[in-house]
Amino acid sequence: MSSPDDFDDARLREELSVFGLSDTEIETYLALLAQGEASTSTVADTTDVTQRAVYNIAERLDERGLVRVNDHASPTTIRPSLEARFNETQPQAPEIQMVKSRETALKRLRKAIAAAQHEVLVAVPADVYHEVETELRAASDRGALVFLLLGAVDEIDADGSEFAGTADAVRYWEESLPLVYTVDDQSAMIGDSDLVTGSHTDHEAVTVSQSDLSGSILGMYFSAYWPAATELYVTEPDPLPKRYDWFRQATLHATLHEQAGVELYADIETQTGTLLSGPITEIRQAFVEPTSNDFTLETSFLVDTDEGVVSVGGRGSFIEDYQAETVRLRRRSAVEE
């Protein structure tokens, strides 16, 4: 018979695989969690992986913020970030935490939404929506971009008007969905939605506070679940002119204006300090119907500048010509007057 520790270990393996870790990386990470700090040779003996492979894996985990590699020690040692944080002068939240109760999951969800500065994506069962409605409305009032995905929907108000002022885009699915939140590309939670549908459950969720892992969860939802769900509600476009510090928000509202027949002019400050200005000739996105992206997760503008047409994406984009820090949208007609 499996012990509770075996069950927790299997659960943690499953959740770590969601973040894109390979089986070998998971084995290495779990070995480090069990040992606290160890040399590469000790981890190699425990995991039956070569010492060179352990070092390479540790470097990749270090880039994700999951471990610390101490090259100055002889021999080289590796320590999980969870353990390392206990020895830092300033206390910090752990990278990964398991959540095993409905009360804790809802508390974490409400707290995360309340902390959102730019964007929040929430996926919850439809009958749990009322538990976070107040926090979502407050986030929207603060100007945050709010995406809401409802699962296990039996009946739904066809016009979605009840979500006005609570979310910018709402979709639903009749089937059950994983419980998720992501906030500002910095923190996230993912788990079984049954965790929040009752007070007694064996289901779990995991929270992370690391940008790469949070981004993986956001990407998974926007590439798999969001496109398969049915669009229920989309907000009205913001009045123009409007300045945005969050590129996905600028993209959504530019799309809504374009769908309303408004020709747009953009003033963009890029990460490198370059200033771009010109009419927006094309928008690529998959937040609202009809979608216009050429590949999964593509979110960008094409802007006709004095130097020619350039592509602009958000922070972290690598295909586009520029990464935007801020975007100011104006009516093209107002610029030409």
Phi and psi in degrees as a GROMACS rama.xvg file:
@    title "Ramachandran Plot"
@    xaxis  label "Phi"
@    yaxis  label "Psi"
@TYPE xy
-72.5939  141.622  SER-2
-86.0794  164.152  SER-3
-56.8386  -35.1648  PRO-4
-65.2688  -37.9096  ASP-5
-63.011  -40.3589  ASP-6
-64.9338  -45.049  PHE-7
-63.129  -39.7361  ASP-8
-62.9082  -42.7379  ASP-9
-64.9127  -40.2271  ALA-10
-62.6367  -44.8892  ARG-11
-64.6642  -39.304  LEU-12
-58.6441  -44.4959  ARG-13
-62.8041  -44.2401  GLU-14
-68.4316  -39.1653  GLU-15
-65.6889  -32.8044  LEU-16
-66.0422  -28.0562  SER-17
-61.2966  -31.7457  VAL-18
-83.2686  5.64752  PHE-19
90.828  10.4431  GLY-20
-77.1123  137.997  LEU-21
-75.505  168.54  SER-22
-60.2423  -40.7135  ASP-23
-67.3383  -39.9079  THR-24
-64.236  -39.2315  GLU-25
-64.3781  -44.6383  ILE-26
-58.3629  -44.2201  GLU-27
-64.7451  -44.7093  THR-28
-63.8905  -42.9907  TYR-29
-65.534  -36.6277  LEU-30
-63.0489  -39.3093  ALA-31
-68.5615  -38.6319  LEU-32
-60.7954  -37.9527  LEU-33
-71.875  -33.0465  ALA-34
-96.9473  -18.1781  GLN-35
84.8838  -68.9511  GLY-36
-144.499  136.672  GLU-37
-153.802  158.366  ALA-38
-76.8191  161.608  SER-39
-61.8416  -33.5883  THR-40
-68.5446  -38.5443  SER-41
-64.8602  -43.609  THR-42
-64.6733  -38.7346  VAL-43
-61.3507  -42.0355  ALA-44
-65.3325  -37.6696  ASP-45
-71.7278  -37.8725  THR-46
-99.2161  -6.21532  THR-47
61.3586  39.1753  ASP-48
-120.806  147.632  VAL-49
-63.5611  154.621  THR-50
-63.2107  -38.6142  GLN-51
-64.4748  -40.2589  ARG-52
-64.4736  -39.4383  ALA-53
-60.9177  -42.97  VAL-54
-63.6745  -43.8326  TYR-55
-63.6238  -41.8513  ASN-56
-63.6546  -43.2265  ILE-57
-60.9412  -37.5298  ALA-58
-64.1459  -39.5385  GLU-59
-68.2239  -39.7666  ARG-60
-68.5674  -32.5604  LEU-61
-64.3174  -40.6743  ASP-62
-62.562  -31.0386  GLU-63
-83.1488  -6.19599  ARG-64
82.982  14.1698  GLY-65
-91.1973  -24.723  LEU-66
-138.378  167.35  VAL-67
-119.71  126.825  ARG-68
-99.5455  122.861  VAL-69
-102.25  91.7608  ASN-70
-73.6893  -16.55  ASP-71
-80.4991  -17.7555  HIS-72
-78.4186  153.727  ALA-73
-129.465  108.592  SER-74
-76.6478  167.878  PRO-75
-58.351  135.109  THR-76
-118.385  158.261  THR-77
-128.084  137.582  ILE-78
-134.017  134.372  ARG-79
-61.9202  145.151  PRO-80
-62.1922  -32.7897  SER-81
-57.7465  -44.2281  LEU-82
-71.7778  -40.7797  GLU-83
-62.6766  -33.5345  ALA-84
-66.347  -27.1779  ARG-85
-66.6119  -20.3271  PHE-86
-100.003  2.19308  ASN-87
-84.2207  151.824  GLU-88
-63.0934  -44.0164  THR-89
-96.5934  121.284  GLN-90
-65.1636  139.191  PRO-91
-132.686  157.354  GLN-92
-69.2314  144.355  ALA-93
-61.7095  155.264  PRO-94
-67.6808  -41.8192  GLU-95
-132.737  132.799  ILE-96
-136.297  140.212  GLN-97
-87.9642  140.707  MET-98
-120.16  126.043  VAL-99
-123.561  3.74012  LYS-100
-131.988  152.096  SER-101
-60.8797  -45.0214  ARG-102
-60.0026  -44.0009  GLU-103
-68.1899  -40.6602  THR-104
-61.5403  -45.7135  ALA-105
-67.4403  -36.7407  LEU-106
-63.4607  -44.9995  LYS-107
-63.1663  -40.7482  ARG-108
-62.9755  -47.9287  LEU-109
-62.8107  -42.8217  ARG-110
-64.3293  -40.5464  LYS-111
-65.8116  -43.93  ALA-112
-62.3502  -41.1044  ILE-113
-64.4319  -24.7635  ALA-114
-91.0113  -6.38229  ALA-115
-63.4614  128.68  ALA-116
-100.333  -37.0269  GLN-117
-119.811  -43.6277  HIS-118
-155.301  145.409  GLU-119
-141.618  132.487  VAL-120
-111.465  127.372  LEU-121
-128.139  132.376  VAL-122
-126.407  115.136  ALA-123
-139.885  158.751  VAL-124
-59.8976  146.924  PRO-125
-57.0218  -36.8596  ALA-126
-79.0975  1.26372  ASP-127
-105.067  -10.4411  VAL-128
-52.2907  -41.6015  TYR-129
-62.3246  -21.5771  HIS-130
-69.3403  -23.0773  GLU-131
-124.401  8.57733  VAL-132
-59.837  -44.0894  GLU-133
-60.3284  -44.1622  THR-134
-68.0152  -38.1816  GLU-135
-65.4221  -40.7777  LEU-136
-64.6117  -40.0969  ARG-137
-65.2578  -39.6196  ALA-138
-63.2383  -42.1262  ALA-139
-64.0817  -40.3126  SER-140
-63.3629  -30.8444  ASP-141
-75.7733  -8.61017  ARG-142
96.8214  7.61154  GLY-143
-73.9013  149.072  ALA-144
-81.0261  126.907  LEU-145
-122.252  119.696  VAL-146
-107.676  132.688  PHE-147
-129.028  128.921  LEU-148
-123.642  120.88  LEU-149
-103.685  133.199  LEU-150
-113.391  167.115  GLY-151
53.8988  49.1091  ALA-152
-88.8803  124.233  VAL-153
-93.0952  -53.1616  ASP-154
-131.877  147.451  GLU-155
-144.229  143.322  ILE-156
-70.5219  116.319  ASP-157
-59.381  -31.405  ALA-158
-89.7816  -11.7819  ASP-159
66.2968  15.1733  GLY-160
-63.3718  -23.2474  SER-161
-65.3421  -16.7034  GLU-162
-93.5002  -1.33309  PHE-163
-60.1591  129.305  ALA-164
84.8345  -4.5313  GLY-165
-110.017  -35.674  THR-166
-146.358  156.518  ALA-167
-87.6892  -33.8365  ASP-168
-145.13  131.327  ALA-169
-128.173  133  VAL-170
-131.348  162.248  ARG-171
-141.17  159.326  TYR-172
-139.393  140.408  TRP-173
-73.2064  -27.4005  GLU-174
-85.0606  166.17  GLU-175
-72.2822  144.667  SER-176
-124.053  155.28  LEU-177
-59.0246  140.56  PRO-178
-70.9164  129.528  LEU-179
-148.736  143.984  VAL-180
-138.441  147.625  TYR-181
-133.913  140.484  THR-182
-132.216  121.344  VAL-183
53.956  27.1806  ASP-184
58.9904  22.9178  ASP-185
-122.976  -32.45  GLN-186
-138.788  156.662  SER-187
-160.715  162.864  ALA-188
-140.679  141.597  MET-189
-144.274  140.371  ILE-190
-176.048  -171.36  GLY-191
-78.215  129.651  ASP-192
-64.6876  -20.3944  SER-193
-63.4254  -18.2899  ASP-194
-60.2339  -33.012  LEU-195
-105.75  5.16483  VAL-196
-96.3926  -5.57047  THR-197
-156.873  164.066  GLY-198
-85.2415  -20.0908  SER-199
-120.557  113.243  HIS-200
-155.881  151.413  THR-201
-95.9343  3.30819  ASP-202
-83.3645  161.202  HIS-203
-138.231  167.925  GLU-204
-138.884  164.968  ALA-205
-130.059  136.226  VAL-206
-107.162  146.51  THR-207
-133.944  149.264  VAL-208
-131.462  64.3362  SER-209
-150.23  131.728  GLN-210
-62.761  -40.5701  SER-211
-63.4129  -43.5194  ASP-212
-69.5981  -41.5707  LEU-213
-61.87  -41.8365  SER-214
-63.6173  -33.86  GLY-215
-64.2857  -40.4399  SER-216
-67.9658  -44.3507  ILE-217
-59.7118  -45.3184  LEU-218
-62.866  -39.7562  GLY-219
-61.2533  -42.863  MET-220
-70.5026  -42.4239  TYR-221
-72.7994  -22.1027  PHE-222
-93.2013  -26.3396  SER-223
-112.902  -55.1527  ALA-224
-85.0763  -43.4428  TYR-225
-60.7055  -47.2065  TRP-226
-64.3596  -28.9404  PRO-227
-82.9823  -12.7361  ALA-228
-87.0578  163.989  ALA-229
-93.9726  129.848  THR-230
-68.5255  129.392  GLU-231
-114.031  -40.8954  LEU-232
-149.555  140.198  TYR-233
-135.411  135.848  VAL-234
-68.5248  169.433  THR-235
-78.9004  149.994  GLU-236
-66.8427  146.813  PRO-237
-64.6437  149.105  ASP-238
-61.5473  147.362  PRO-239
-107.291  150.125  LEU-240
-75.5195  159.041  PRO-241
-148.758  134.485  LYS-242
-103.971  137.673  ARG-243
-126.061  136.88  TYR-244
-99.9214  -1.2421  ASP-245
-127.18  117.164  TRP-246
-65.2501  -38.1901  PHE-247
-63.4417  -33.352  ARG-248
-68.2204  -42.0616  GLN-249
-62.2915  -39.8301  ALA-250
-64.6861  -43.8765  THR-251
-60.1565  -49.5707  LEU-252
-73.5821  -30.3819  HIS-253
-62.7826  -40.4599  ALA-254
-62.6628  -43.7904  THR-255
-64.2984  -40.112  LEU-256
-65.5268  -42.9095  HIS-257
-61.0356  -41.2516  GLU-258
-65.3336  -25.9778  GLN-259
-85.9391  3.40391  ALA-260
88.2354  13.6201  GLY-261
-89.7294  127.512  VAL-262
-84.9362  130.541  GLU-263
-110.1  149.989  LEU-264
-122.775  134.812  TYR-265
-120.088  138.026  ALA-266
-112.559  118.033  ASP-267
-124.42  128.737  ILE-268
-99.0098  123.323  GLU-269
-93.7867  169.754  THR-270
-62.9102  -29.2346  GLN-271
-85.107  -3.32622  THR-272
95.4087  -6.26134  GLY-273
-67.7477  137.341  THR-274
-102.947  126.085  LEU-275
-116.926  139.858  LEU-276
-143.19  143.513  SER-277
159.398  170.701  GLY-278
-67.1395  143.94  PRO-279
-82.6715  119.718  ILE-280
-97.264  -20.4018  THR-281
-159.631  144.012  GLU-282
-124.84  132.539  ILE-283
-118.825  119.871  ARG-284
-161.778  165.175  GLN-285
-137.618  26.5162  ALA-286
-80.3367  -38.3816  PHE-287
-131.661  158.354  VAL-288
-84.0947  146.105  GLU-289
-78.5085  144.856  PRO-290
-74.1905  157.238  THR-291
-137.937  9.20092  SER-292
-81.2279  151.745  ASN-293
-87.9387  -23.8614  ASP-294
-147.494  163.377  PHE-295
-55.0894  133.055  THR-296
72.9798  4.44803  LEU-297
-67.2698  125.505  GLU-298
-138.362  107.707  THR-299
-161.286  165.023  SER-300
-113.633  154.186  PHE-301
-111.921  125.859  LEU-302
-121.646  130.586  VAL-303
-89.1054  93.1434  ASP-304
-93.6734  177.136  THR-305
-63.4368  -25.9981  ASP-306
-91.0111  1.17223  GLU-307
118.268  179.908  GLY-308
-78.5205  128.216  VAL-309
-126.136  155.261  VAL-310
-100.567  142.266  SER-311
-131.072  130.551  VAL-312
-122.783  -175.144  GLY-313
-87.8897  -173.629  GLY-314
-61.0381  134.498  ARG-315
89.4518  -8.52671  GLY-316
-69.8873  148.665  SER-317
-131.768  -12.8893  PHE-318
-85.2807  -35.3641  ILE-319
-72.2094  162.486  GLU-320
-69.8208  -34.6507  ASP-321
-136.676  154.072  TYR-322
-107.344  127.23  GLN-323
-86.2474  137.727  ALA-324
-94.8403  -45.4437  GLU-325
-137.682  152.22  THR-326
-134.293  128.957  VAL-327
-113.447  120.519  ARG-328
-99.8938  134.105  LEU-329
-135.325  160.366  ARG-330
-71.409  134.535  ARG-331
-62.5062  -34.1384  ARG-332
-64.9052  -32.9868  SER-333
-70.1734  -31.2737  ALA-334
-73.5592  -36.3406  VAL-335
-82.0219  -11.4822  GLU-336
